[in-house]
């Protein structure tokens, strides 16, 4: 997401035009100039870093205190954006392809809550590397169900879920997005799940780990974003995309609903992401020859290291 950087009189004008958002009380927000990818949904750019303390209500603990400038989507997820840019696909007939520095930032949380969610977001980063050594650190185990299906188990799943819920919470309250996009019942449940580490079984996520051996020049990790909408039953559902993974989960209980693949990770071909490039999608199944690459070649997961040092020895590997 390209951030507008104003200078001189334009910067002074931007600072003078402030507005107030939702639960933030008297926090002045810089009214940034429209940014193409968010203008259509009423979004604004990042907050300008203030010289002194910014006081307001923390979106997580609800205390009135000093707030920090928080990344809506973790900064680490934009590492690959900076290298080659990323493609975001909007259901409307408009696409945006642009480079980004480190994502949108807003004054959202206190230092304690920022640190708390930071730990969970680091767990998401570590898990997305598929390195076996990270599983024990995160208190996780992975069982292979079939050639490309994996079951995630262990106490560390709670930390993963807190990280996902935290990103959704920040998206909901972010001036970047269409403000207050989740219903009040669902957002109360999200906040409670983060603070208590407890959530209903219907929030157990299903995820996809993307690999690219078929779409030239596309890095699965160069896509980062959050999509929130409704499932066929009308319940709030989120998709969080970062680190070459998509996480699908509900934000509220669905009456009579069941999760078909709870905590299942599907290893999938980036062909399943072809609609992002305006092309017809395939079923996303990994071709049998996709792993037939040299040990010294860049791994097809997009991490940027040699295959022999990455997924060849990871928990996702050819059987």
Residue, then its C-alpha position, 0 to 999 in steps of 0.5 A: x500500500x503506497x503511503x502519501x508523503x507530503x512536504x512543505x505547505x501540503x504537509x502543514x495543510x494535512x496536519x491542520x485537517x484532522x478528524x476523529x474516529x470512533x472509540x479514539x476519543x480526542x485523538x487528532x487523526x491526520x486527514x491524509x490525501x486519498x489513496x487509490x486502493x482505499x479511497x473507494x471504501x472511505x479509507x485514509x492513509x497512515x497516521x503521521x507520527x506525533x512529536x509528543x505523547x498521543x493519549x486515547x483509548x486502547x482498542x484492546x484493553x479499553x484503557x485511556x492511556x498513551x498509545x503507540x503507532x501500530x502496524x495494522x498488518x505485521x511489518x514482517x509481512x511486507x518484507x517481500x512487498x518491498x522487494x517486488x511489490x504485491x498485487x491486491x485483488x478487489x472484487x470490484x472491477x479494479x486492481x491495484x499493483x503497487x509497492x509498499x514500505x511497511x504497511x499502514x500504521x495508526x495509533x491504536x494500542x497501549x505498549x502492553x497490548x502492543x507487546x502482547x499481540x507482538x508475541x502472537x504475530x511473531x508466532x505467525x511469522x515463525x510458523x509460516x517458514x515451515x521450519x521443523x525447529x520452530x514447531x517445538x519453540x511454538x509448542x506445535x506438532x504437524x501430522x500429515x493427513x495426505x500428500x498435501x494436507x497437514x493437521x496442526x496440533x498443540x497448545x501453540x494453536x492458541x497463540x496463532x489464533x490470538x495473532x489472527x484475531x489481533x490483526x482482525x481487531x486492528x483492521x476493524x478499528x483502523x482508519x485505513x479500512x472501512x471503519x467499524x466493519x464487524x458487528x458489535x457482537x462479533x467484535x466483543x467476541x474477538x476482543x474477549x478471545x484475544x484477552x482470555x485466549x479462549x474461543x469457540x471451535x467454530x473459529x478453528x481456522x483452515x489455512x492454505x500454504x502457497x507455493x509457486x512453481x507455475x506463475x512466473x515472477x510471483x512470490x506467494x509471500x508478497x501478498x498481505x491483506x485482510x478480507x472480512x465478509x459473511x459466509x452463506x449463513x450470514x456470520x462474520x468470517x475473516x481471511x488473513x493473508x500473510x507470509x505466503x499463507x491464507x487463514x480462514x476463520x469465523x468471528x462468531x458462532x454459526x448456529x448449527x454450523x460445523x468447521x469442515x477442516x479445523x486446523x488443517x493446512x493445505x499445501x497448494x499451488x499458486x495457480x489457485x491464486x491466478x485470479x489475482x492476475x486476471x487469469x483463470x484459476x485451477x484447483x490449486x493442487x500441487x503438481x507432482x514435479x513441483x518439488x523437482x528443483x535443485x537444492x541451491x535454487x530459491x525455495x518455491x515458498x518465496x522465503x528467499x533462501x535455498x530450497x535445501x535450507x528451507x522446505x526440503x527439510x521443513x514439515x511441508x516436504x514431498x512425501 
